[in-house]
Amino acid sequence: MKKVAALTALLLCCAWPSLGAPAFDPEKVTGPRIEKLCLVIVANADAQVLAAENGELDILGDIARPADIDRLSADPNLEMSLARGFHAFFLLMNNTRAPWNDRIIRQAAAQSIDRNGMVRSIYSGYCEPINSWLPPVSPWASPDGTRNIFDRAAAREKLLSCGYRFNFAGKLTAPDGRPLPKITLLAPLARAAPTTAEMAERLADSLNAAGFDVEVEPLDFSAMVARLDRKDYSLAVLAWSMGRNPDSLYSFYHSSMDVTGGYNLTGTHDAALDAALDAALTRLRFAPDKASAERASAEAQRLLGELVPSVPVYSRFSVAAVSKKWRNVLSTDRITADNQWTLMMAEPRDGTTRTMTMALAEEPRSLNPFTASSAYSWQVLGMIYEGLIAVNPFTLEDMPGLAEEWRVETAGEGAGAHTVLRFRLKENLRWNDGTPLTAGDLKATIDFVHKNEIPRFFDAVKDVAETEVPNARELTVTMKGVSYWYLDNVAGLPWMPARIVENVRDWQNWDPLDREEKFGPRGLVGAGPFMLEEYRPGEYVMMKRNPCYLRLPEEERR
């Protein structure tokens, strides 16, 4: 009951603004109101909590350990927020390598994992176990994955019926009598992600109890991601922020996305089900309307529940702590207070001018936007770039970003069917270096990503047939085929000036911070609310307000 009361209190404090406050209109927000934001690199969870208690951190997000949440909730100088977000944690299985290239083995492994027990003991109510391929908060989530609920006896019987056996040590042997290979499970270092590391150990224990021979290999997160990209692994744990739309399933599991640097990290291919899954995911990807998308999404999730390319484990509630020294802090039932709206609106309560501090749990490592893959890199890069369309923090519906208006037009039938996206930019937009931002820059970004087939973003542009610039404020993008998702996919790209992308000579090795300019121009030029001032590895990333940002009051914009 005490835990339920604590959760209820956190949920109640998530509503913003408070009673009696004026209505909040995100389209009328101005900011950023702070001059500088310091992302302090603090990898150790204990050090993060202590820094928040001592006032050295104004914002601490992504708080995972229940003891830390309880401890910070009791601090009178901190305000807590909780949201049921789009987080999903998976056990990844390399489908291209034995034993995970056998669907029966994958199904048995999924049935051998006691998600409920693990999540309850590690997270004490701040997470929910899942069997679905999308987070439970998603309106697109389907319950069809429940066929793989915890049942170790059923998993054993399934394996025996397919010719697998157990030796005297209780370990699995293949139908040909050979023992299954020793399995390594990649996980982040405990100092950087303690609960994830503990979950990895529990997963290994659960699989060992089922007859597998699994040991955990802790790795630096960037090194782990590099191995996942190369599919140089057997098992791994990884969490995703899934986004609003279910078309992420296409990126994660469609065979065409099984490329180095792509999101299909499991190498999903199955002789029996691959064609059916690909067809369902293709129907999802190219659904012409919401009703068609709903049918395709449900079918894809049903097939994934049978194929089991990975194992959904849990979805974590987002929890954040913010110092009460700041006002205009935004949280809703869908986002915690460590969000970009807070960073734009927050002001010191005492009226002074000072730098806001926020925890960054790992080194960003790469700040090359074409190759950066970790959440820590994008915690930085996400502030530098701005999308054509933004997301309303209350409804999660589209709202103007760089574009003041847009239209989606479809025409043709069969092979000749196509979609035309028309965007009209806001007036007087500028990049963070003060130069004008035009539709030509956006065209150059799309063309660059499309030409180079950059894996991280190619899914968004691979169906682009043509880009046109009728004038400096209008961009027209013609897409092959018809898809409900084309608008969000294209509008969400990280936009860059034409003079930047057209001079990047080697996008894979481009380092925008390289003083010698080996592979292209220096500098992270974007149109987001902040810009990079300084990065000191192991210490901090200092951001400063973009003086040209579109949401600054007109009299303050450069």
C-alpha positions as CSV (number, residue, x, y, z in Angstrom):
1,M,0.0,0.0,0.0
2,K,2.9,2.4,0.7
3,K,4.3,1.9,-2.8
4,V,0.8,2.4,-4.4
5,A,0.4,5.7,-2.4
6,A,3.9,6.9,-3.5
7,L,3.1,6.2,-7.1
8,T,-0.3,7.9,-6.8
9,A,1.3,11.0,-5.3
10,L,3.8,11.1,-8.1
11,L,1.1,10.8,-10.8
12,L,-1.0,13.5,-9.2
13,C,1.9,15.9,-9.3
14,C,2.4,15.3,-13.0
15,A,-0.5,17.6,-14.0
16,W,0.7,21.0,-15.2
17,P,-0.2,23.8,-14.9
18,S,-1.5,23.9,-11.3
19,L,-5.0,24.7,-10.5
20,G,-5.8,28.3,-11.1
21,A,-2.9,28.8,-13.5
22,P,-3.6,30.1,-17.0
23,A,-4.2,27.6,-19.8
24,F,-1.0,26.3,-21.4
25,D,-0.6,26.7,-25.1
26,P,2.6,25.0,-26.3
27,E,2.5,27.0,-29.6
28,K,2.9,30.2,-27.7
29,V,5.8,29.1,-25.5
30,T,8.8,31.4,-25.8
31,G,12.4,30.5,-24.9
32,P,14.9,29.2,-24.0
33,R,14.9,31.5,-21.0
34,I,18.2,30.3,-19.7
35,E,21.5,31.4,-21.2
36,K,23.4,28.1,-20.6
37,L,22.7,24.5,-19.9
38,C,25.4,22.3,-18.5
39,L,25.1,18.5,-19.1
40,V,27.2,17.1,-16.3
41,I,28.6,13.7,-17.1
42,V,27.8,11.5,-14.0
43,A,27.8,7.8,-14.8
44,N,27.5,6.5,-11.2
45,A,23.9,6.3,-10.0
46,D,24.8,6.9,-6.4
47,A,26.8,10.0,-7.4
48,Q,23.8,11.3,-9.4
49,V,21.5,11.0,-6.4
50,L,24.0,12.7,-4.1
51,A,24.5,15.5,-6.6
52,A,20.8,16.1,-6.9
53,E,20.4,16.2,-3.1
54,N,23.4,18.6,-2.7
55,G,21.9,21.0,-5.3
56,E,24.7,20.3,-7.8
57,L,22.2,19.0,-10.4
58,D,19.0,20.9,-11.1
59,I,17.5,18.1,-13.2
60,L,18.0,14.4,-12.8
61,G,16.1,12.2,-15.2
62,D,15.8,8.5,-16.0
63,I,15.9,7.5,-12.3
64,A,15.5,3.8,-12.3
65,R,16.3,2.4,-8.9
66,P,13.3,2.3,-6.6
67,A,15.4,3.2,-3.5
68,D,16.6,6.3,-5.3
69,I,13.1,7.3,-6.2
70,D,11.9,6.9,-2.7
71,R,14.9,8.8,-1.3
72,L,14.6,11.7,-3.7
73,S,10.8,11.9,-3.2
74,A,11.5,12.6,0.5
75,D,13.7,15.5,-0.3
76,P,11.8,18.8,0.3
77,N,14.0,20.6,-2.2
78,L,13.1,18.4,-5.1
79,E,9.9,18.0,-7.1
80,M,9.3,14.6,-8.6
81,S,7.4,13.6,-11.8
82,L,6.4,10.3,-13.2
83,A,5.0,9.3,-16.6
84,R,4.1,6.0,-18.3
85,G,6.2,6.4,-21.3
86,F,7.1,4.7,-24.6
87,H,10.1,2.9,-23.1
88,A,10.5,-0.8,-23.9
89,F,13.3,-3.1,-22.7
90,F,14.2,-6.2,-24.8
91,L,16.5,-9.2,-24.6
92,L,17.9,-9.3,-28.1
93,M,18.8,-12.6,-29.7
94,N,21.1,-12.8,-32.7
95,N,18.8,-14.7,-35.1
96,T,21.7,-15.3,-37.5
97,R,23.7,-17.4,-35.1
98,A,23.1,-20.7,-33.3
99,P,21.2,-21.5,-31.2
100,W,19.0,-18.4,-31.9
101,N,18.6,-19.3,-35.5
102,D,16.0,-21.9,-34.4
103,R,12.6,-20.4,-33.7
104,I,11.8,-23.2,-31.2
105,I,14.8,-22.2,-29.1
106,R,13.7,-18.6,-29.1
107,Q,10.2,-19.4,-28.1
108,A,11.4,-21.7,-25.3
109,A,13.8,-19.0,-24.0
110,A,10.9,-16.5,-24.0
111,Q,8.7,-18.9,-22.0
112,S,11.6,-19.5,-19.5
113,I,11.9,-15.9,-18.4
114,D,9.8,-14.9,-15.3
115,R,9.3,-11.2,-16.3
116,N,6.8,-10.6,-13.5
117,G,9.1,-11.8,-10.8
118,M,12.2,-10.0,-12.1
119,V,10.5,-6.7,-12.7
120,R,8.7,-6.8,-9.3
121,S,11.9,-7.6,-7.3
122,I,14.2,-5.1,-9.2
123,Y,11.9,-2.2,-9.8
124,S,9.3,-2.5,-6.9
125,G,6.4,-1.2,-8.9
126,Y,8.1,1.4,-11.1
127,C,8.0,-0.8,-14.2
128,E,5.5,-3.1,-15.8
129,P,6.4,-6.5,-17.4
130,I,5.4,-6.8,-21.0
131,N,4.9,-9.5,-23.6
132,S,3.9,-7.1,-26.3
133,W,6.0,-5.6,-29.1
134,L,5.0,-2.1,-28.3
135,P,4.8,-0.4,-24.9
136,P,1.5,-0.8,-23.1
137,V,0.9,3.0,-23.2
138,S,0.8,2.8,-27.0
139,P,-2.7,2.7,-28.4
140,W,-1.3,0.4,-31.1
141,A,-0.1,-2.3,-28.6
142,S,-1.6,-5.7,-29.2
143,P,-1.9,-8.5,-26.5
144,D,-1.0,-11.2,-29.0
145,G,2.5,-11.7,-27.6
146,T,1.0,-13.3,-24.4
147,R,1.5,-16.8,-26.0
148,N,5.1,-16.5,-24.6
149,I,4.2,-15.9,-21.0
150,F,6.4,-17.5,-18.3
151,D,5.9,-21.3,-18.2
152,R,9.2,-23.2,-17.8
153,A,7.5,-26.6,-17.9
154,A,5.8,-25.8,-21.2
155,A,9.1,-24.5,-22.6
156,R,10.8,-27.8,-21.6
157,E,8.2,-29.9,-23.2
158,K,8.4,-27.9,-26.4
159,L,12.2,-28.5,-26.6
160,L,11.8,-32.2,-25.9
161,S,9.1,-32.6,-28.5
162,C,11.5,-31.1,-31.1
163,G,14.4,-33.4,-30.3
164,Y,16.3,-31.4,-27.8
165,R,17.5,-33.2,-24.7
166,F,19.0,-32.3,-21.3
167,N,22.4,-33.8,-20.2
168,F,23.3,-35.0,-16.7
169,A,24.3,-31.4,-15.8
170,G,20.8,-30.1,-16.8
171,K,22.2,-28.3,-19.9
172,L,20.5,-28.4,-23.3
173,T,21.8,-30.6,-26.1
174,A,20.8,-30.3,-29.8
175,P,18.9,-33.0,-31.6
176,D,22.2,-34.3,-33.0
177,G,23.5,-34.8,-29.5
178,R,25.9,-32.0,-29.4
179,P,25.7,-29.5,-26.4
180,L,24.5,-26.0,-27.2
181,P,27.3,-23.5,-27.4
182,K,28.2,-21.3,-24.4
183,I,26.3,-18.0,-24.7
184,T,27.5,-14.5,-23.8
185,L,24.9,-11.9,-22.9
186,L,26.2,-8.3,-23.5
187,A,25.1,-5.7,-21.0
188,P,26.2,-2.2,-20.0
189,L,28.5,-1.6,-17.1
190,A,26.9,-1.7,-13.7
191,R,28.3,1.8,-12.8
192,A,26.5,3.3,-15.7
193,A,23.2,1.4,-15.7
194,P,23.0,-0.6,-12.4
195,T,19.4,-1.8,-12.8
196,T,20.0,-2.9,-16.4
197,A,23.1,-4.8,-15.3
198,E,21.1,-6.5,-12.6
199,M,18.4,-7.4,-15.0
200,A,20.9,-8.9,-17.4
201,E,22.2,-11.1,-14.5
202,R,18.6,-12.2,-13.7
203,L,17.9,-13.0,-17.3
204,A,21.1,-15.1,-17.5
205,D,20.1,-16.9,-14.3
206,S,16.7,-17.6,-15.7
207,L,18.0,-19.0,-19.0
208,N,20.6,-21.1,-17.1
209,A,17.8,-22.6,-15.0
210,A,16.1,-23.5,-18.3
211,G,19.2,-25.4,-19.5
212,F,21.1,-22.8,-21.5
213,D,24.7,-21.9,-20.6
214,V,24.7,-18.1,-20.3
215,E,27.2,-15.7,-18.8
216,V,27.0,-11.9,-18.8
217,E,29.7,-9.7,-20.4
218,P,29.6,-6.1,-19.2
219,L,30.7,-3.6,-21.7
220,D,31.0,0.2,-22.2
221,F,27.7,1.2,-23.8
222,S,29.3,2.6,-27.0
223,A,31.4,-0.6,-27.4
224,M,28.3,-2.7,-26.9
225,V,26.3,-0.8,-29.5
226,A,29.2,-1.1,-32.0
227,R,29.1,-4.9,-31.6
228,L,25.3,-4.9,-32.0
229,D,25.6,-3.0,-35.2
230,R,28.1,-5.6,-36.5
231,K,25.9,-8.5,-35.1
232,D,28.9,-9.6,-33.2
233,Y,26.9,-11.0,-30.3
234,S,24.7,-13.8,-29.2
235,L,22.5,-12.2,-26.6
236,A,22.2,-8.6,-25.4
237,V,19.9,-6.3,-23.4
238,L,18.8,-3.0,-24.9
239,A,16.0,-0.5,-24.3
240,W,14.3,1.5,-27.0
241,S,12.3,4.7,-26.9
242,M,9.6,3.5,-29.3
243,G,8.0,6.8,-30.4
244,R,4.3,7.5,-31.1
245,N,3.9,5.3,-34.1
246,P,4.1,1.5,-34.6
247,D,5.9,1.7,-37.9
248,S,9.1,1.4,-35.8
249,L,8.3,-2.3,-36.0
250,Y,9.3,-2.1,-39.7
251,S,12.7,-0.7,-38.8
252,F,13.3,-3.3,-36.1
253,Y,12.2,-6.4,-37.8
254,H,11.8,-6.0,-41.6
255,S,14.5,-8.0,-43.5
256,S,15.4,-5.0,-45.6
257,M,16.6,-3.2,-42.5
258,D,19.1,-6.0,-41.7
259,V,22.1,-3.9,-42.7
260,T,25.2,-2.7,-40.8
261,G,24.1,0.3,-38.7
262,G,20.4,-0.4,-39.3
263,Y,17.8,-1.0,-36.6
264,N,17.2,-4.7,-37.3
265,L,19.8,-5.7,-34.8
266,T,18.4,-9.3,-34.4
267,G,18.9,-10.1,-38.1
268,T,15.3,-11.3,-38.3
269,H,15.0,-13.9,-41.0
270,D,12.9,-17.1,-40.8
271,A,12.2,-19.4,-43.7
272,A,8.7,-20.2,-42.5
273,L,7.5,-16.8,-41.3
274,D,9.8,-14.2,-43.0
275,A,7.6,-13.7,-46.0
276,A,4.4,-13.4,-43.9
277,L,6.1,-11.0,-41.5
278,D,7.7,-9.0,-44.2
279,A,4.3,-8.7,-45.9
280,A,2.6,-7.6,-42.7
281,L,5.3,-5.1,-42.0
282,T,5.2,-3.8,-45.5
283,R,1.4,-3.4,-45.2
284,L,2.0,-1.5,-42.0
285,R,4.7,0.7,-43.6
286,F,2.6,1.5,-46.6
287,A,-0.8,1.7,-44.9
288,P,-2.8,4.4,-46.7
289,D,-4.9,5.3,-43.6
290,K,-5.2,4.6,-39.9
291,A,-7.7,1.7,-40.2
292,S,-5.3,-0.1,-42.6
293,A,-2.4,0.7,-40.3
294,E,-4.3,-0.8,-37.3
295,R,-5.0,-4.1,-39.1
296,A,-1.4,-4.4,-40.3
297,S,0.0,-3.5,-36.9
298,A,-2.1,-6.2,-35.2
299,E,-1.0,-8.8,-37.7
300,A,2.7,-7.9,-37.5
301,Q,2.6,-8.2,-33.7
302,R,0.8,-11.6,-34.0
303,L,3.5,-12.9,-36.3
304,L,6.3,-11.4,-34.1
305,G,4.7,-13.3,-31.1
306,E,5.2,-16.5,-33.1
307,L,8.6,-15.7,-34.5
308,V,10.1,-14.2,-31.3
309,P,13.1,-12.4,-32.8
310,S,13.7,-10.8,-29.4
311,V,12.0,-11.1,-25.9
312,P,10.0,-8.1,-24.6
313,V,10.8,-7.8,-20.9
314,Y,9.4,-4.6,-19.4
315,S,8.4,-1.0,-19.9
316,R,9.7,1.4,-17.4
317,F,7.9,4.4,-16.0
318,S,9.9,7.6,-16.5
319,V,10.8,9.3,-13.2
320,A,12.6,12.6,-12.9
321,A,13.6,15.0,-10.1
322,V,13.9,18.8,-10.5
323,S,15.1,21.4,-8.0
324,K,12.4,23.6,-6.6
325,K,14.7,26.5,-7.3
326,W,13.2,26.6,-10.8
327,R,9.7,27.6,-11.9
328,N,7.9,26.9,-15.2
329,V,8.7,23.2,-15.0
330,L,6.5,21.1,-17.3
331,S,5.4,17.5,-16.8
332,T,2.3,15.7,-18.0
333,D,1.0,12.1,-17.7
334,R,3.1,11.3,-20.8
335,I,6.4,13.1,-20.2
336,T,8.5,13.8,-17.1
337,A,10.0,17.1,-16.2
338,D,13.3,16.4,-17.9
339,N,12.0,17.5,-21.3
340,Q,12.7,20.2,-23.9
341,W,9.7,22.2,-22.8
342,T,11.1,22.5,-19.3
343,L,14.5,23.5,-20.7
344,M,12.9,26.2,-22.8
345,M,10.6,27.7,-20.1
346,A,12.4,27.2,-16.8
347,E,13.6,30.2,-14.9
348,P,15.2,30.6,-11.5
349,R,12.6,31.4,-8.9
350,D,14.8,34.1,-7.3
351,G,15.1,36.0,-10.6
352,T,18.9,35.6,-10.9
353,T,20.7,34.5,-14.1
354,R,22.5,31.3,-13.8
355,T,23.4,28.1,-15.6
356,M,21.0,25.1,-15.3
357,T,22.7,21.8,-14.7
358,M,21.4,18.4,-15.9
359,A,22.7,14.9,-15.5
360,L,24.2,13.1,-18.6
361,A,24.6,9.5,-17.5
362,E,27.2,8.5,-20.1
363,E,29.7,10.1,-22.5
364,P,28.0,11.2,-25.7
365,R,31.1,9.7,-27.5
366,S,30.1,10.4,-31.1
367,L,28.5,13.7,-32.0
368,N,28.4,12.9,-35.7
369,P,24.6,13.0,-36.3
370,F,24.9,10.6,-39.2
371,T,26.3,7.8,-37.0
372,A,25.4,8.6,-33.4
373,S,23.2,5.9,-32.0
374,S,23.2,6.2,-28.2
375,A,20.5,8.0,-26.2
376,Y,23.4,10.0,-24.6
377,S,24.6,11.4,-27.9
378,W,21.1,12.3,-28.9
379,Q,20.4,13.9,-25.5
380,V,22.9,16.5,-26.8
381,L,22.1,16.4,-30.6
382,G,18.4,16.5,-30.0
383,M,18.8,20.1,-28.6
384,I,20.7,21.2,-31.6
385,Y,18.3,20.1,-34.3
386,E,14.7,21.1,-34.9
387,G,12.0,19.1,-36.8
388,L,9.6,20.5,-39.3
389,I,6.8,19.3,-37.1
390,A,6.8,19.3,-33.3
391,V,4.7,17.2,-30.8
392,N,2.1,18.6,-28.4
393,P,3.2,17.4,-25.0
394,F,-0.4,16.9,-23.8
395,T,-2.0,15.3,-26.8
396,L,1.0,13.9,-28.6
397,E,-0.5,15.3,-31.8
398,D,1.4,17.2,-34.5
399,M,2.0,20.9,-34.1
400,P,4.2,23.4,-36.0
401,G,7.9,23.2,-35.8
402,L,10.0,24.8,-38.5
403,A,7.0,24.4,-40.7
404,E,4.0,26.6,-40.1
405,E,1.7,24.4,-42.3
406,W,1.9,21.2,-44.3
407,R,-0.3,19.1,-46.6
408,V,-0.4,15.5,-47.6
409,E,-1.7,14.7,-51.1
410,T,-2.1,11.2,-52.7
411,A,-2.6,10.4,-56.3
412,G,-2.5,7.5,-58.8
413,E,-3.2,3.8,-58.4
414,G,-1.2,0.6,-58.2
415,A,2.4,1.0,-59.3
416,G,1.8,4.7,-60.1
417,A,0.4,5.6,-56.6
418,H,2.5,8.3,-54.9
419,T,2.3,10.8,-52.0
420,V,3.2,14.5,-52.2
421,L,4.3,16.2,-48.9
422,R,4.1,20.0,-49.1
423,F,5.7,22.1,-46.3
424,R,5.7,25.8,-45.8
425,L,8.3,27.2,-43.5
426,K,7.9,29.9,-40.9
427,E,9.2,33.3,-41.8
428,N,12.7,34.6,-41.0
429,L,14.1,31.2,-39.9
430,R,17.9,31.1,-39.2
431,W,20.5,28.5,-38.4
432,N,22.3,28.9,-35.1
433,D,25.2,30.6,-36.8
434,G,22.9,33.4,-38.0
435,T,22.6,32.4,-41.7
436,P,19.1,32.1,-43.3
437,L,17.4,28.7,-43.2
438,T,15.7,28.0,-46.5
439,A,13.8,25.1,-48.1
440,G,16.9,24.5,-50.2
441,D,18.7,23.4,-47.0
442,L,16.0,20.9,-46.3
443,K,16.2,19.5,-49.8
444,A,20.0,19.2,-49.5
445,T,19.6,17.2,-46.2
446,I,17.1,14.8,-47.7
447,D,19.1,14.3,-50.9
448,F,22.3,13.7,-48.9
449,V,20.8,11.1,-46.6
450,H,19.1,9.4,-49.6
451,K,22.2,9.4,-51.8
452,N,24.4,8.0,-49.1
453,E,21.8,5.6,-47.8
454,I,22.7,6.5,-44.2
455,P,21.3,3.6,-42.1
456,R,20.0,5.7,-39.2
457,F,17.7,7.8,-41.4
458,F,17.5,5.9,-44.6
459,D,14.2,4.3,-43.6
460,A,12.6,7.8,-43.6
461,V,13.8,8.8,-47.0
462,K,14.3,5.6,-49.1
463,D,10.9,6.0,-50.8
464,V,11.7,9.6,-51.8
465,A,11.2,10.0,-55.6
466,E,11.9,13.7,-55.9
467,T,12.5,16.9,-53.8
468,E,11.6,20.3,-55.1
469,V,11.9,23.9,-53.9
470,P,9.2,26.1,-55.4
471,N,10.6,29.0,-53.4
472,A,12.8,29.7,-50.3
473,R,9.9,28.8,-47.9
474,E,8.3,25.9,-49.6
475,L,9.5,22.3,-49.9
476,T,7.8,19.6,-51.9
477,V,8.7,15.9,-51.3
478,T,7.3,13.3,-53.7
479,M,7.2,9.8,-52.2
480,K,6.8,6.5,-54.1
481,G,3.7,4.8,-53.0
482,V,1.2,5.8,-50.3
483,S,1.9,5.6,-46.5
484,Y,0.2,6.9,-43.4
485,W,3.7,7.4,-41.9
486,Y,5.5,9.4,-44.6
487,L,4.7,12.8,-43.0
488,D,6.2,12.1,-39.6
489,N,9.2,10.2,-41.0
490,V,10.3,13.0,-43.3
491,A,9.4,15.8,-41.0
492,G,11.4,14.4,-38.1
493,L,14.8,14.4,-39.9
494,P,17.7,16.4,-38.3
495,W,17.9,19.3,-40.7
496,M,21.3,20.9,-41.6
497,P,22.4,23.7,-43.9
498,A,23.2,22.8,-47.5
499,R,26.7,24.1,-47.2
500,I,27.4,21.6,-44.4
501,V,26.0,18.4,-46.0
502,E,27.3,19.2,-49.5
503,N,30.8,19.4,-48.1
504,V,30.9,16.3,-45.9
505,R,33.3,14.1,-47.7
506,D,33.0,11.0,-45.6
507,W,29.8,10.9,-43.5
508,Q,30.9,7.8,-41.5
509,N,34.1,9.4,-40.2
510,W,33.0,13.0,-40.2
511,D,33.7,14.6,-36.8
512,P,32.1,18.1,-36.6
513,L,34.4,18.9,-33.6
514,D,37.6,18.0,-35.5
515,R,39.8,21.1,-35.7
516,E,41.6,19.7,-38.7
517,E,38.4,19.4,-40.8
518,K,39.5,16.0,-42.2
519,F,36.2,14.8,-43.5
520,G,34.1,18.0,-43.8
521,P,33.2,21.3,-42.3
522,R,33.4,21.9,-38.5
523,G,30.5,22.7,-36.3
524,L,27.1,21.4,-35.4
525,V,24.9,23.8,-37.2
526,G,21.2,23.3,-36.5
527,A,18.0,25.2,-35.7
528,G,17.2,23.8,-32.3
529,P,16.9,25.7,-29.0
530,F,20.5,25.2,-27.9
531,M,24.0,25.0,-29.5
532,L,27.2,23.3,-28.4
533,E,29.6,25.6,-26.6
534,E,32.1,23.1,-25.2
535,Y,32.5,19.4,-24.7
536,R,35.0,18.2,-22.0
537,P,35.1,14.3,-22.1
538,G,34.5,12.9,-18.6
539,E,33.3,16.2,-17.2
540,Y,30.5,18.0,-19.1
541,V,28.9,19.2,-22.3
542,M,28.1,22.9,-22.1
543,M,25.2,24.1,-24.2
544,K,24.3,27.7,-24.8
545,R,21.0,29.3,-26.0
546,N,20.7,29.5,-29.7
547,P,20.2,33.3,-30.3
548,C,18.4,32.6,-33.5
549,Y,15.9,30.1,-32.2
550,L,12.4,30.4,-33.7
551,R,10.6,30.4,-30.3
552,L,12.6,33.3,-28.8
553,P,10.7,36.6,-28.6
554,E,11.2,38.6,-31.8
555,E,13.1,41.4,-30.0
556,E,15.6,38.8,-28.6
557,R,16.3,36.9,-31.8
558,R,19.4,37.7,-33.7
